[in-house]
Amino acid sequence: MPYPDAAATHLTPAEDAVPADLLALDATDPLARTRDLFSLPDSVLYLDGNSLGALPAHVPDRVAQVVTREWGDQLIRSWTGDAAWMTLPDRVAARLAPLLGARPEQVAVSDSTSVNLFKLLSAALHLQDTASGGTRRVILTDADNFPTDLYVAQGLNALLRDRYELRRVPALDLAGAFGPDVAVLLATEVDYRTGERLDLPGLTRDAHAHGVLTVWDLAHSAGAFPLDLRAADVDFALGCGYKFLNGGPGAPSFVYVSERHLEGVPAFLSGWMGHAEPFEMAREYRPAAGARRFVVGTPGVLNLAALDAALEVFGDVDLHALRTKSLGLTDTFIRLMAPVAARHGLTLVTPLEHARRGSQVSYRHARAGELMTHLIRAGVIGDYRTPDILRFGFTPLYLSYADTYRAAQRTGAVLDAVLGAAQVQA
């Protein structure tokens, strides 16, 4: 191993020599206090919150309370007693709604992103089919959209006997691809590989001008920067709870439904928890009001409780300050990594323009997978995406400018050790 493992790694003199201007930014950071709300190991520089958010320090106690007192002592009484498990999905939705620019009744929390995408895409296609008389038969999507989004669309189309064409175009060509045959735009706001951010309000506006409904995947958006889905007039959206929302591995997903669709939108995964009166045990389905109809089965109380507790961190966070710090951290990392990138042939694929950037920085390199393995062993935890992407996520709630500096310094040292200090990759 050309660089020591994280457990044996202490800050080198270079890593500890944080420039005064960065220390000054940390000293005046309005979000500096939120770092103490998370449990982070001292031995790592964690740049993978865009894949799995760090553990909020109070979540273990909340989960322990659910397990030992609410489940252990109260047993089944917790569904309707003080713990009120039955309404937990609604309480989590209400806590999440401000981060989305939504009203509580527009949000439902349950299941996974893949399952929720199936729910929303099937609903959007049905609404469009009814409105257009069956003349719109195209699902328009980014050619490099996240694979599960493509798979769900393919599977749903197969269920519908291939009535639709899944038309994949480059992200930058989406705005010019709307036409009279397009039913739904299925798009992810922030590209999971490059961190490029699409113009959600602009594309939604263009879609509506052509009679197209929108389904947005916000997996890398929610909790990373302010969202205002109502102002953008988004039809449907979904996202996960375990990335920038820090809800834990496999945390529940969410759906968002525009107010104009709330009463008429069909829920084809029509389970009993989405019924208007679940305990009537009626033999005919009657949808609950609002987005609650998209809650299908019995709520997963443990993971909902973890997400509920995790969202408390955002209670008094200014999301605009969050975005400002995100851009500051990523700007700093890009600047500090510039000589490393030049030395070793890394190609920056994350946009420099702030409006087009999410909260991550990505580079291409032919040996990206191998390099990330070495970086993780050395305590810089980012991740690798095929075929050649080194990906570094920046969560402003628990990362500082000093962390960013040290991560860049250590990344340079690791790459020098693995590739050779003077080696430049073609």
N, C-alpha and C positions, 0 to 999 in steps of 0.2 A: 504494500500500500504506500503510495508516494506522499501521502499527507496523513497526519495522525487522525484516528477516529475521534468523534465528538467527545466521547467520555474522557479522553485524555487531553483534550484541547482546551487551552486557556487563551485569553486574548493575547495576541502577539503585540509587540510595540507598535507596529503599523496599524493594527486594528483598534488599538486603544487611543491612538492619536487623532481623535475626532476633531475636525476643524471647528474653529470658534463659531463660524457662521451657522453651522448645523446645530451646535450646542445651544446657540441663541434661539433658533427656531423651536427646539424642544422646550426651552425654558419658558417660551411664551405660547406654547401649544394649548389651545382650549380643550383639547381632548386628552391631554397627558394623564389626567386623573383616571380615565377609563382603563388604562393598562392594568391597574391594580384590581380591576374587577375580573381578571382572567387568571387562570392557573396555567402557567407556561414553564417548561423546564429551563433551567439556567444554561444547559449545555448546548442549546440549539438557537439558530436564527430562523424563525418560522416564516417562510414565504410561500405557504401553501393553503392559506385561508380561503382561497378561491376554489379549493377542492374539498377541504374539511376545515371548518372554523375551529378555533381554539376553544377550550372548555371554560365557560364562565364559572368563576370560583364558587358561586352559590348554588349551582345546579345540582351537585351531588347531594346536598342537604335536602333540596326539594324532592328529588327522586327518592331518597331514603324515607322521607316523610310519607310519600305516596305508598311505598312498599310496606313500611312497618306499621304506620298508624292507619292510613286510609284503607289499605288492602288487608293488612295483618289483623288489625283490631276491629275495624268497622265492617270488613267483609263486603257483602253485597249492598249493605246500607249506603255505601259511598256513592252509588249511582245517583241517589236522590237526596242524600243527607247533606251535611255541611260541606263535604268535598264536591258535591254536585258534578260528578263525572259526566253526566248526560249532557250538560251544557258546556263542557270544556272546549269542544271544537268552536263554539260560538265565541267564547271568551278569548281564545287564541286569535281568532279571526279579527275580533275588535282591537286587539293589541297590535296586530300586524297591519291593519288597514291604513293608519296614517303613514306608514313607510311606503305605501303604494299610491298614495293620493287617492284613496278610495273611502267609501262609507262601509261600516261593518257589514251591512246586509249584502254588499256586493262581493264579499270574500267568504270562501269556505276553505277549511284546512282539513286535509285527510289524504291518505293513500300516498302514492309516489308521483313524480313528475310524469312518468310514462303513462300511468293509469289516468292521471288527470288530463293529459294531452288527448288521450282517446276520448274521454268524455267531451271535451270542448270542441275537438275537431269534428266529431260526429254531430254534435249539436249545431255547429256553424254550417256544416254541409247541408243538414236538414233544413235549416232556416233559409239558406240560399236557394235550395232546390224548390222550396215552396214559393219563394218570392219571384224566382226567375222562370218558373214553369219548366225547369229541367234543362235550360239552355246553357248553363254554365257548368263545365265539366273538367275544370283544371284547378288543381291545388298548386299554387306557385310557392316555391321555396328557394332558399339559398343553396347553391350547389354543394357547399361544404358545411351545411347545417350539422348540428350535433347528431350523431348516428341514431340515437333512440328516437328523435323526432322523425327522421326518415323512415325508420323501421315501423313506427306506429302508423304513420300515414300509409305505408305499403300494406300493412296488415289490415287496416280498416278498409282500404280500397279492395283488397282481396275478399273481405267479408261482403262487400257491396258488389261483388262480381265484376270488379275492374271497370266500374262505371266512370272512374275519374282518371285523368292523366296527372301524375306527379311530375310537374315541370320544374326542373332544376336549372337555375341560371346563376351566374356569378353575383355576389352580393351587391356590387356596385351597379349591376344592370337591373336590379329589381324594379326601380322606379320607372323604367321604360318598358317593362314587360307586362303591364296591366292591359287587359283587353276585354272584349265582350264575352269571351269564353272562360274567364278566370272567376272562380267561385270564392276562393279563400286564399289569403296570403298567410303562410305559416313561416314565421321568421324568429330568429334568436337575436335579441338586441346586442349582446356582446359575444363575439366569436370566442369559443372556448379555447382555441389554439393561439390566436394572435392577440386577443384582447381588443380587436377593432370593434368600435361601437357604431351601430347603425343609427340613422336618424329616425327614431321611432315616431315622433309627431309628424314629420314630413311624409314618411312612407304611409302612415295611417291616413293622412289627409289625401294623398294621391290615390290610395286604394279606394277610399270612399267616393272620390270623384268619379271613379270608374265602376261603382256599384259593387265593390269587392269587400268582403268581411275580413277582419284581421284576427289572427291568433298569435300572440307574442309569447315567446319563451324568455323568462326573466331570471333564469338560473344564476347568471353572473351579474345581475343588476340589483336585485332586491337586497337592501342592506349595504350596498356598495356606494350608492349615490342617490340623491332625491329622485323620486318618481312621482308623476302626476298623471295617472292613467285616465282620470275623469277629464282633465283638461285636454289631454291628447285625443280624447274620444275613441279610445281603444275598445274594440268589441269584446275580446276575450284575452285573458293572459293567465299564465301559470308560472310557477317557479318552485324551487326547493328550499327547505329550511335548514340545510346543513352546511352551506357554504358561508356567505357573508352574514347570515342570520345566526350562525353558531349554535344551532339546535341539536347537534350531535349526529353521529353516523346513522344514516337512514331516517333522519328527522322527517316529519310529514311535509308534504307538498301543499301548495295553495292554488286555488283558482280565483280568478277575478272575472266578473260579468258586468258589462255595461248596464246602466240603469234601464235603457230602452229595451233590453232583452230579458230583464229579470222575470217578468211575469209569463212570457211565452216560450222561454228557452226549454227544450226538452232535455231530460236526463235519462239517457238510454241505459246507463248502469243504474237502474232504479231500485236501490236497496231500501231496506226498512228504515234506516236512519235518515234517509232523505224524504221520508213520508211526512205529510203534514202532522199526523198524529201517530207516531210509531207504535204506541201501546194500545191503540184501537185494534191492532191485528186485523185490519180490514183486508179483504181478499182482492181489492182493486187498488192500484197505486194512485195516490193523490199527492202531487209534489208539495214539499214544504215551500214556504215563501222565500223569495230571494235565492241567493247562492247556496243556502243550506241544502237544497235538493241534491247537490253534488256530493254530499257526504253519504257514502253508500252503506257501509256496515258498521259494526260496533267500533267505537273510537278506540284507538291504541293509547290507553291512558298514560302509560309510562313515557312514551316518546312525545306525546302531546304535552305532558307536564314539563318535560325537559325543555321543549321549545318555548313554552309559555314563560318559564323562568329565564331562559336565555334572552328573550325579547325585552325583559325588564331593563337590560343594559341600555337600550335605545330610548328609555323613557324621557330623558331630558337632553338627548344628543341633538345638536343642530346639524341637520343633514347637509346643509350647505357648507358648514365648517368641515364636515366629514369629506365632502367632495374636494374642497380646497386642499386639505391635507393629503388626500389620495393623489391628486395631481402633483403636489409638491414632492411626495415620496417617490413617485415614479419618475418624475423629471430628474430628481437627484440620482436615482439608480442608473438611469440612462446615461447621464453625464459622467458618472464615476466609472461606468462600464465601458465607455467609449474607447479608452486605450486598450483595455482587455480585448474588446471585440476586434479592434484593428490588429492586435498582436496575434490573435488566434483565428481570425477569419469567421467570427460570429456575425450573422446578418440580423440586424434588428428588424422584426416584422410588426411590431406594435407601432401604430401611428404616433407621430410627434404632436399632431394637432390635438389639443385638449378635447374638443368636441367629438373626436372620433376615437377616444381612448376610454377603455373601461378602467379597472383597477388592477391591472397586471402588466408585466413586461415580458416579452417573449423574443427568443433568438433562434435562428436556424443554424445548425451545425451538423455535419455528416456523422459525427460521433456523439450526438446529443444524449442518447440513452446511456452510454458508458460514462459520459461526463457527469450526468445527474446522479448516477450511482456513487461516484466519488464525492460529489458535493454533499450528498445526504450523509455519507459516512463521516464527512468532516464537519457536519453540524449545520450546513446550509440546506434547509429542507424546502426545495421547490419540487417540481415534477417534470416528467417527460411525456410528450404526446407524439405519437407516430406521425410521420416517419422520422422527423428530425428537429423537433421543437423542444427547447429548454424553456420552461415556463416558471415565472416568479410572480406570486400573488402578493398584493399589499393591502392589508387590513388596517386602516388608520386607528381603529379602536385600541389596538395593542402593539402596533409597531411605531418606532420612533425614527427620527432622522439619524440618530446614532446607530440604531440597528441597521438601517439602510447602508450607512457608510461601512460598517463592519462586514455586512454581507457582501458588498462589492469587493472589499479588500480580500476577504477570504476566498471568494469566487476566483479572483485573479490569481491568488497564490495556488489554489488547487489546479486551475487550468495550466499554470506555468509548470507545476510539478508533473502533471499527466502528459501534457503536449510538448513540453520543453519551452523554456522562457522566450526563445527567439523564433519558435516555429510559427509559421503562418499557414493556415489551412487554405487550400484553393477553394 
